[in-house]
Amino acid sequence: MSTATGSLNSDATPVPCAICDGRETQTLWIKSGYAIGRCVSCGLIYANPRAPHATILARYSSDYFWHEYLPSLGVNEGHFDLTTFDARYGAMLGLIAADKPPSKRLLEVGSGAGFFLKAAQRAGWDVEGIELSEEASRFAAERLQLPIRREPAEASTIAAGSVGVATMFDVIEHLFDPRAVLSAIARALAPGGTFVISTPNIDAASRYLLGIDWAVLSPLEHVYYFSEESLTRLLEKTGFTQVRFVRRFLNWGPQETINFDYTHAPHGWRTKATEALVRIGGSPLANVIQRAGRQDALLCFARKT
């Protein structure tokens, strides 16, 4: 049953489930003229029928990179301080090192402007990135002097078994074929290699508090919506084992746990009520939400078999 009314755009195309290849979904939401549904066979939530690739990719323009993406990282007019990013990503690099990967060769898939990679490099990792965006890959290569491959991850020419760690942060939800990409990452990893992935959590408390206006629900941007269960199933299907989720993370304060600003209705009553709840509940509430696995982000570690 749909929780939103509206007709589907005529250019929407049915796509199979990325986990089980099922073709039937139950519509949960209709937004921006496109549906988000749940696979009736395995429960994966994804945009189906889906907007054309060209329509989705049109969002990631040069203007988006310079005026939305970079400012969201605190980079304005191209100015940045690498020590800020060292501090921002220090906790994540510490978690990765503690997992004891087989080598310090680190590959980031969807490396964007390259600030995580640069922090890793400055911390002693041998790094490389894969990034399709022309603007982002050029910025990382020219401004940060990073080795970047501008190629589809699923067709990567990285030697099999040559990588100790692979990371993919807030990328899988945008991919047209996540199963192919995860399979390619598994091939690139050495046996026992560490894979670290983050993505929005479809079971987050924010979804229930902010409703359909929750900005994660955006089928022209996010085409897959994972829970701990569905992400585990996809990882296991593509060659990973020992899947575990980090529910408590140093960088997650109250707003990172329930981000009331991440909404398409910033002045709506749901937003105001959620903001009040977060401000009143503070860290104790955030801790409860995280223990329950209802924080905004899934952070997952897995091993290459």
Secondary structure as the mmCIF struct_conf table of DSSP 4:
data_model
#
loop_
_struct_conf.conf_type_id
_struct_conf.id
_struct_conf.beg_label_comp_id
_struct_conf.beg_label_asym_id
_struct_conf.beg_label_seq_id
_struct_conf.end_label_comp_id
_struct_conf.end_label_asym_id
_struct_conf.end_label_seq_id
BEND BEND1 THR A 3 ALA A 4
HELX_LH_PP_P HELX_LH_PP_P1 SER A 7 ASN A 9
TURN_TY1_P TURN_TY1_P1 SER A 10 ASP A 11
STRN STRN1 THR A 13 THR A 13
TURN_TY1_P TURN_TY1_P2 ALA A 18 CYS A 20
STRN STRN2 THR A 25 LYS A 31
TURN_TY1_P TURN_TY1_P3 SER A 32 GLY A 33
STRN STRN3 TYR A 34 CYS A 39
TURN_TY1_P TURN_TY1_P4 VAL A 40 CYS A 42
STRN STRN4 ILE A 45 ALA A 47
BEND BEND2 ASN A 48 PRO A 49
STRN STRN5 ARG A 50 ARG A 50
HELX_LH_PP_P HELX_LH_PP_P2 ALA A 51 PRO A 52
HELX_RH_AL_P HELX_RH_AL_P1 HIS A 53 LEU A 57
TURN_TY1_P TURN_TY1_P5 ALA A 58 ARG A 59
BEND BEND3 TYR A 60 TYR A 60
HELX_RH_AL_P HELX_RH_AL_P2 SER A 62 TYR A 64
HELX_RH_PI_P HELX_RH_PI_P1 PHE A 65 TYR A 69
HELX_RH_AL_P HELX_RH_AL_P3 LEU A 70 SER A 72
TURN_TY1_P TURN_TY1_P6 LEU A 73 GLY A 74
STRN STRN6 ASN A 76 ASN A 76
TURN_TY1_P TURN_TY1_P7 GLU A 77 GLY A 78
STRN STRN7 HIS A 79 HIS A 79
HELX_RH_AL_P HELX_RH_AL_P4 LEU A 82 ALA A 98
TURN_TY1_P TURN_TY1_P8 ASP A 99 ASP A 99
BEND BEND4 PRO A 102 PRO A 102
BEND BEND5 LYS A 104 LYS A 104
STRN STRN8 ARG A 105 VAL A 109
BEND BEND6 GLY A 110 GLY A 110
TURN_TY1_P TURN_TY1_P9 GLY A 112 ALA A 113
BEND BEND7 GLY A 114 GLY A 114
HELX_RH_AL_P HELX_RH_AL_P5 PHE A 115 ARG A 122
TURN_TY1_P TURN_TY1_P10 ALA A 123 GLY A 124
STRN STRN9 ASP A 126 ILE A 130
HELX_RH_AL_P HELX_RH_AL_P6 GLU A 134 GLU A 142
TURN_TY1_P TURN_TY1_P11 ARG A 143 ARG A 143
BEND BEND8 LEU A 144 LEU A 144
STRN STRN10 ILE A 148 ARG A 149
BEND BEND9 GLU A 151 GLU A 151
HELX_RH_3T_P HELX_RH_3T_P1 ALA A 153 ALA A 155
HELX_LH_PP_P HELX_LH_PP_P3 ILE A 158 ALA A 159
TURN_TY1_P TURN_TY1_P12 ALA A 160 GLY A 161
STRN STRN11 VAL A 163 PHE A 169
BEND BEND10 ASP A 170 ASP A 170
HELX_RH_3T_P HELX_RH_3T_P2 ILE A 172 HIS A 174
BEND BEND11 PHE A 176 PHE A 176
HELX_RH_AL_P HELX_RH_AL_P7 PRO A 178 ALA A 188
STRN STRN12 LEU A 189 PRO A 200
STRN STRN13 ASN A 201 ASN A 201
TURN_TY1_P TURN_TY1_P13 ILE A 202 ASP A 203
HELX_RH_AL_P HELX_RH_AL_P8 ALA A 205 LEU A 210
HELX_RH_3T_P HELX_RH_3T_P3 GLY A 211 ASP A 213
STRN STRN14 TRP A 214 TRP A 214
TURN_TY1_P TURN_TY1_P14 ALA A 215 VAL A 216
TURN_TY1_P TURN_TY1_P15 PRO A 219 GLU A 221
STRN STRN15 TYR A 224 TYR A 225
STRN STRN16 PHE A 226 PHE A 226
HELX_RH_AL_P HELX_RH_AL_P9 GLU A 228 LYS A 237
TURN_TY1_P TURN_TY1_P16 THR A 238 GLY A 239
STRN STRN17 PHE A 240 PHE A 245
TURN_TY1_P TURN_TY1_P17 LEU A 250 ASN A 251
HELX_RH_AL_P HELX_RH_AL_P10 PRO A 254 THR A 257
BEND BEND12 ILE A 258 ILE A 258
TURN_TY1_P TURN_TY1_P18 PHE A 260 ASP A 261
BEND BEND13 TYR A 262 TYR A 262
STRN STRN18 THR A 263 THR A 263
BEND BEND14 HIS A 264 HIS A 264
TURN_TY1_P TURN_TY1_P19 PRO A 266 HIS A 267
BEND BEND15 GLY A 268 GLY A 268
HELX_RH_AL_P HELX_RH_AL_P11 TRP A 269 ARG A 291
TURN_TY1_P TURN_TY1_P20 ALA A 292 GLY A 293
BEND BEND16 GLN A 295 ASP A 296
STRN STRN19 ALA A 297 LYS A 304
#
